[in-house]
Amino acid sequence: MPVFHYVNGKVVTEDEARISVFDLGLLRGYGVFDYVQLYKGRPFHLRAHVERLHCSAQQIQLDLPMSIEEIEKTVWNLIERNEPIDAGIRFVITGGLSGKDLLTPGHTSSLIMLFHPFSPYKEEYYQNGMRAITTPVLRYLPHVKTTNYMPAIFAMKKAIGAGVDDALYLNDEGRIIEGTTCNVFFVKNGVLITDNSDQLVKGVTRDVVLRLAQNHYPIEFRSLSLAEATSCDEAFLTSSIKDMIPLVQIDHKKVGSGHPGSVSAHLRTLFHCYIKDYFKSNKHLTKVTA
């Protein structure tokens, strides 16, 4: 069965998915994106992702080409055209066709939805943990999910060259704020620690984990130096795609014992129970009608 996508008002196959070479997303990197995870064709916190997409667009003065409610209806139409599998939908909004100066927007924004069949991470990552390096980063509007991911590309090339799995961004003070495509948590003396500044993108998975954790662990919102991070008892990464993956090494230094810890295992169990409960309590979300 072919995979269907959405591009500017049309549901299309991969071969038919095209935008103009004069689109400002291509010419100037003017765009934002978001990603929602599907479990057997059912979106997890769709409204939260679409609202964040809207917020990101507002931050760079991009108009949504349709309302939040219309985007949701379009998502359900796209889901119905594809197989009910574990997958993801990537939203991309760009500035659309450029004006004659090839700089300013001349037409309506472009809206793209790409349907990605989901390839989960290897089970060994969840059993044994990931390793990461650190890298200084200077990102424009770091709290916004813009389409400019060159820092992440550079960081991941560096990580791959070092033979590890991911990279963590350091701010100007040399403190860890987030991963290339994920949020990072640390556990120290039973306290859950994560940055909450405007230097990072606050993920939907991160928000769920924080809500689940608040009934079980004290929480501190702050960034950590590398020295303090590796002195913690454990660490883990969160994202829609990663779920929750233990982080056991940073810059060739073990985090705690160098093995996944009990707190991250406990929170991952709570998170998976939450996913099941979410879909049980939202059985009516099978179709958004016009």
N, C-alpha and C positions, 0 to 999 in steps of 0.2 A: 504493500500500500504506500503511495507517495506521501511525503510529508508536506503539509501546507503551511504557508506563512501569510502575513498580512503586510501589504505595502500601499499606503496612501489610498485607502478605499477599496482595495481589491484583495481577495484571498487567492494566493498564487502558489505554484510549485517552486521549488528551488531554482529551476532553470528560468522561471519567469520573474523571479524577484530582482527588480532593478530600480535604481534611482539615477537621476541625471548626474553627469560628471560636473555640472555646474551647481550642485547642491552644496550649501555652505558647510554641511557636516564633513564633506570631503575636502573642499577647498581651504577651509579655515578651522576645521575641528570644532565648529560651533554646534554643540549638541549635548544632550544628557541621555542617561539610560537608567534602566532598573531591570530587575530579574525576579520572577516569581516561580517558586518550585511547585510542580504538580506531582501529586501522589495518585497513581492510577487515574490520571486525567482530572484530578480534583485540585484546584489551586489552594495553597496554604497562605492565608492572610492576604488575599488579593487586594482588598481595599487599602490596606496599609502600604503595599507596594505602589499602587497607583497614586495614592496621596503623596507618597515620597517623590514619585516621578513628577507630579505637579509642582511640589515644593522646589525640586531641583530646577525645573524649567523657569519658575518665577525668579530664582536666584540669578539666572543669567539672562533675564528679560526675554524669554521665549514663550510665546503663547501656545497653549494646547490647541490642536486643530479640532478637538471635540471635547465635550465635558467628561468629567470623571465617570459619570454613570454610563455615558456612551462608550467610553473605553472599556468598561467592564462588560457591557453587552457584546462588544466586538471580540473581547477575549473569549467569552463563552461560545460565540459562533466559531472561532478558530479551534477551540477545544473540540467541538462537535465534529469538525471536519477531519480531525486527526484521531488516531487510535488512543484508547484510554490507558495510557502507559505512564510510567514514571518519566517525567520530562521537565522542561523548564520553558518559560516564555520570556524572551528578552525584549524589552521595550526600548526603542530608540526614537528620540525626537530630535530633529535637526532644524536648522534655520531655513530649510527649503531652498528653492532656487535663488541664486544671488541676483542682485541688481547689476546694472551695467558696469559698476566699479569693481565687481567681483568681491565685494566686501560686505555691503549692507544687504539685509534681507529684502527681496523684491516680491516675494509671493508668500503663500501660506506655508506654515511649518510642515515638515514631513513627519509622518508617524509610521514607524515600522515595528512589527511584532514578529520575532523569529522563534519558531518552535524547535526546541532542541531535545531529542531523545536523550535521556539521562544516563550517563556512564558514571557509576559511583566510584569513589576512591577505593583503593585496595584495602581489604580488611586488615592487612598488617599495619596500616597507619593507625587504625583505631585500637589495635592490640598493643603496638609497640611505640606509637607516637611519631611525630614529625620532627625534623631538625631544620633550623633556620639560621640565616645570617642576619646581621643588621646593616642598614645602609642609610646615610643621611638623605633626606628628600626635601625638595622644595616644590610643592604642588600649588597651582593656582586654585583658589576656592576649595581647599581640601575637604570641607564638610559637604560638598556637593558632588553628586555622581555624574561628572562630566565625561564626555567621550574621550578626553585626552588622557590616555593611560600610558603615555611614554615612560613616566617614572616607574610604573609597575613592570613594564616590559624590560627596561634596563635592569631593574632589581632582580627579576626572575632569571635573566640571562646570567647575572652575577651569581645567583644562587645555584643554578644548574652547573656553572663552571666550577663552583666550590663543592659540588657533589651532594648538595642538600635539597630540601623540599620546598622551602619558601623563604621569603625575606621580610624583615620587620623594619618599619620606618622609624628613624630617629628624628626628633625635632631639633631646633637650634640649640637646645640645652643638652642634647645627647640623651634624651629620654625616649623610651619606647612608647609609641602611640597606637600603632595598628600594623596589620600585615598588608600585603599587596592587594588582596581581595578578601580580607577577613578582619574581624576584630580579635583582640587578644585579651585573655584574662590570666591573672596570677592568683595563687593561693598562698598566703603566708600566715602561719599560726591560726589556721581556721578562718581567716578573713579573706573574702573575695575582693580582688583589686582590679580595676580597669579604668582607663582614661575616659573622661567625659567632656573633653574640651571641644572647641570648634576646629581642632586640627585633624579630625577624623570623620569618616562617614559612620553614622550610628546605624548598625544593621538591624533588620527586623528580627532575625534569630537572636541577636544580642539582647534586644528588648525582652523577648520571651524568656530567655535564660535569666535575666535580671529579675523578672517578675516571679519566676519559679524559685530563685535562690533566696529571695528576701525573707521567706518563711523558715529558712534553714541556716543561713550564714549571715554574719555581719558583712556589709559591703562598704568599700572605700572607693571613691572616685578620684583617681590621680594617676599620673604616668610614673613609670619606674626607670631608674638608671639601669644600665646593663648589669652592674655589680649587684644591685638589689634584686633584679629579676632572676639572676642565676642563683641567688641565695634563697629564693622562695622554695616552698615545698613542692609545688607543681604549677603547671600552666596548661592552657588549652586555647584553641582557635575556634571561632564560630563564623559561619556564613550559611546562606541558603544552600549552597552546593556542598560545602564541607560538612554541614551538620555541626558536630562538636568533635574535634580531633585533638588528642593530647599533644602538647609541645614539650619535648624532653631535652632539647639541646639548642643553645643559642651561641653562635660564634665559637664553636668547638668547646663550649663549657656546658656541663650538665645542669639542668634545672632540677634541683632537689636530688633525688636518687638516680635521676636519669631514666626513670620508668614512669608510665602513666600512674596518676594518683587516684585515691579513693574519692575525692571531692568531684573531680571531673567525671568519673564513672557514675557517681550518684546523680549528678546533674544531667548527664546524658540519658540515664534511665528516666528521670523525671520529664525530660524533653520529649522522649519518644512516647511516654504515656500521655503527655499533653497533645501530641499530634493525633493520637488515636481518639482522645476525648473531643478534640476540636472537630473532627469529621463526624463523630457520632452525634454531637450536639448541633451540627450544621448540615444534617441530611437534606434539608430543604434547598440547599445551595447546589442544585443540580443544573439549573438553567436560569439565566436572567432574561426575562421576557420583555419585549418592547412595550 
